[in-house]
Amino acid sequence: MLEVKDLSVFFGNIRALHGISFDVKEGEIVTLIGANGAGKTTTLRTISALNRPTGGEILFRGEPITGMKPHKIVSMGISHVPEGRKIIGNLTVMENLMMGAYTRTDRAEIQTSLEEVFQRFPRLKERSRQLAGTLSGGEQQMLAIGRALMAKPVLLLLDEPSMGLSPILVEEIFNIITTINQQGTTVLLVEQNAYMALQIASRAYVLESGRIVLSGDSRELQANEGVRAAYLGESA
Amino acid sequence: MLQKVNKMLLMVIGAIVLYVLLKIMITIGVINPYWQRVLFYSLIVIVGALGLGIIYGFTGQFSLGHAAFVGLGAYSAGYFSKTFGQYGVLSFIGALLVGMVFAGLMGFLIGVPVLRLKSDYLGIATLGFGFIVKVALDNADKLIPDLGGARGMMGTPQLASLEWLFFIALIVIILTRNFIFSTYGRACTSVREDETAADMVGVNTFKTKLMAFIFGCTLAGLGGGLYAHTYPYICPGDFYFLQSFDYLIVVVLGGLGSMTGTVVTAIGWAFLLEGLRFVLGPQFVDFRGVIYALILIITILVRRQGIFGGKEFGFLVPQVRRGKPDVALRG
C-alpha cells in the first residue's frame, strides 16, 4: 500500500534521513521504533508532505505522492495523527471532528463515521460541546485519532500516541489501534514505547540517526538481543 | 432545526424593532442630526471591521492595510456614482457592487503574493500596500481628474440613508455569522490556531487564507462604498494607515475571533470618539487620542483576549458549536 524508497530529508545542512526504504502492506500494522531524533516523526511528516524530501520516492497504492500538497494527501486517504495531537483548542470537540471530515462531501456517510467515532470513544460524545482545549491528555489523543478517522482513511499514520499518557490509557489507546486495524485500516505507527508497539505490530523497522538499522517480524525483533538492550530496557 | 429557524427569526425581528425605534427617535428628534451621523458612521465601521475580523480575528492573518481597501471601495464606488448617479437607487446598488468587487479584486491581487508571509511580515507587507494606495489616491487626479487627488473627491450623491446602512450592516452580520460557523469558517479558525493541524485534516491552507482575505477586503470595499455615499467629501487621508489601526483596535478590543465583540466595539468606538468631544470640551479635544490609547493598553494588560474574548451572544451560535453535527448544513 505504501512504499518508501531511498527517502532523504535535509533540515538546512543537517541530514535527518539518509535514504531510508520501507513498505507497508494492506491490512498491516507496521511500526517504526527508535530513540529521540532518529527521524521517526520526520518520516511521517514527509509522507504527509509537511516536510519536503531532498531525494527518494513515496508511492501510495502504486502512485507517486512525493511533491503533492498536504491537503491532497489527506483526500487520497492518508490521515496523520500528529505528535502532540494538534487538536484545535478553540473549537468544540464536535467542531474538531467535523474538521476531520473536511475533505469529504458524502454527507450521509459523514454522519455514519461520526457515530462510529462516538461508539469507539464514548467520552468524546459526552464532551462533544466542550472546547477541545479543555480535554485531558488522554481525551485529546482520542479526539486526535477520532478526527483522523473522520476522514475515512485507508492508511493511518500515528505519531507517538502513547506520549504523556498513563500506562492504563496507553493500553486502552493501543487496544483501540488494534481494533481500528482489524476493521480494515492499515496503520503505520511511530513509537518510542517499543514494547507496546512491537506487541501490536506485525512488522517493525528500527530507525537510528536517520537510517534503518534493523527490520523484520515484530516477534523476531522482540527476541533480538540488540533491540532488547537498546529499546526494551533489558540489559544484554 | 425548528429551534434554529426560530432563533434566526427572533434575531431578524429584534433587528427590525431596533430599526423602528431608531427611526422614531430620529423622526421626533431624540437623536439629532449630529448623533445620527455618528450612528451612521458606527454602522459603516461595523461592516469594515467585520471584514478585518474575518481576516485577522478568525483566520489570524495580520493586516495593517485594511483602511486602504475601504478607500479603494469608497473611491471606486464614489466615482461610479458620480458618473452614473442619475439612475438613483439602481446606481447606488451598482456603486456598492463596484466598490466590493474592486476591493475584493485588489485583495486577491495583493493576497496571492503576501499571504505566503507570516504574522509580522504580513503586517509589514500590508502596511506597505496601505502607503501605495494613499500615494496612488493622492495622485489619482493626474489620471482621472474627477478623483480629485490630494484635494479629495466631492459631489458623491448622499444616498446612504438609515435604512440602507442599517439593513446592509444586518445582512453583513448574518452573512459573517453563517460564514464563520460553516465548514469554511472552521477551516479559517484551524488555520489561525495551527496551520500544521489544518494541513493535516486536509485544509488547503493557502486557499483558505486567500478566501478569507478576499471576503474581508470585499466587506471593506462595501464599507467604503457606504462611506462615500454618507459623506459628501472623501479624501485619501480618510483611508490612511491610522484608520487601519482604528479597525485593528476595534477588532482587538472586541476580542479576536468574536463577531459580537467586533460589532459591539465598533458601535462603542464610534460613539466614544464623538462622546469624548463633549466630555473633554473643545480645549482638550486632542486628548481623545490619549484616552483611547489608554483604553487599549489597559485592555491588553487586564484582558488580553479582548472584551468578548472569542465568545458570541448565544443567539448567534449554531448547533454544531453546541455539540450537534451540522452535516445537513454543509454545502
Interface residues (C-beta under 8 A of the other chain):
Chain A: S48 L50 K69 P70 H71 V74 S75 S79 H80 P82 K86 I87 I88 G89 N90 L91 T92 V93 M94 E95 M98 M99 G100 Y102 T103 R107 A108 I110 Q111 L114 S128 R129 Q130 R147 A151
Chain B: T183 R186 A187 T189 S190 E193 D194 T196 A197 D199 M200 V201 G202 V203 N204 T205 G257 G310 V320 R321 R322 G323 K324 P325 D326 V327 A328 R330
